[in-house]
Amino acid sequence: MSAKLIKGTEVREEILEEISAEVAQIKEKHGIVPGLVTILVGENPASISYVTLKIKTANQLGFKEIQDSQSEDISEEDLLALIDKYNKDDSIHGILVQLPLPKHINEKKVLNTIDPDKDVDGFHPVNVGRLMIGGSEVRFPPCTPAGIQELIVRSGIDTSGAEVVVVGRSNIVGKPIANMMLQKADGANSTVTVVHTRTKDLASHCKRADILIVAAGVPDLVKPEWIKPGACVIDVGVNRVGEKISEKTGKKIAILKGDVDFDKAKEIAGFITPVPGGVGPMTITMLMKNTLKSLKFKLGIA
Ligand code: NAD
């Protein structure tokens, strides 16, 4: 058996088209577009490349986009004041502070200063609480888990009553996706198990999963014999396992591997995400969706 590939690159295009159409409609009716500010502190190359991609996507969708680059030695006080300025700016609906921040800045303090109604990353404790309560309380589901849920739902997989096993309990992937899948809601209603480094028998839990979501950051952690035949396997892991020369650019690029032994797993699973090209492209897409949602909340049309 060969699994159906869940291609994040294709689902991304589908969602971006939907966002684009809504942005045009809102612009015509209300004369406003979603506004997103990306605050980048310092010159970390990985952060620059993430931010560049975010800006490109926001521009492509017709958002108002501000890239606010600050030097590595900005004081915590000045950074908090900058966030406060955007909190008060009516043309800005989403504020994103690119992590990691330099060591002299308290990351928690910075994230907690963002107005929860502009926290399109969904990391503010208020939004974590709203997600936990579920239903109409939810404003901004964190982007990677929201992308995972979209991939599952748009692949036509029935989540109601499904055994979902999540490998990993981080605040940005494992815990929120587990919480989202157990809610009494469409695309959820699942029976959820979360496994982690202290779990006694990882294999026995994974083998029960109708939907297996793996976010551990360990290459090939999930063995093919742990996969239930026909299961949906969502591999969130992005592990750099070496370097190669790109055929396109002739430059050195990282060789990426997921947390699942893809080549063997695809012969057993019913659905599987590749790495790269699975969950990865969904994160920025969902950030755009949250920014649009923020504007819709403000206009009272969400
Ligand atoms: P993390 O390190 O914060 O958390 C990993 C979790 O996995 C921990 O809770 C840990 O208990 C669990 N874990 C680790 N090793 C394990 C093992 N051997 N057995 C059982 N559990 C184990 O990582 P994270 O931020 O949640 O990210 C996980 C992976 O997902 C990473 O590879 C990361 O790069 C990737 N990621 C991808 C995207 C994306 O594609 N957009 C976004 C976020 C994270």
Residues whose N, C-alpha, C, O or C-beta is under 5 A from the ligand:
A	BS01	NAD	T144 V167 G168 R169 S170 V173 G174 V195 H196 T197 A215 A216 G217 V218 V236 G237 V238 N239 V279 G280 T283
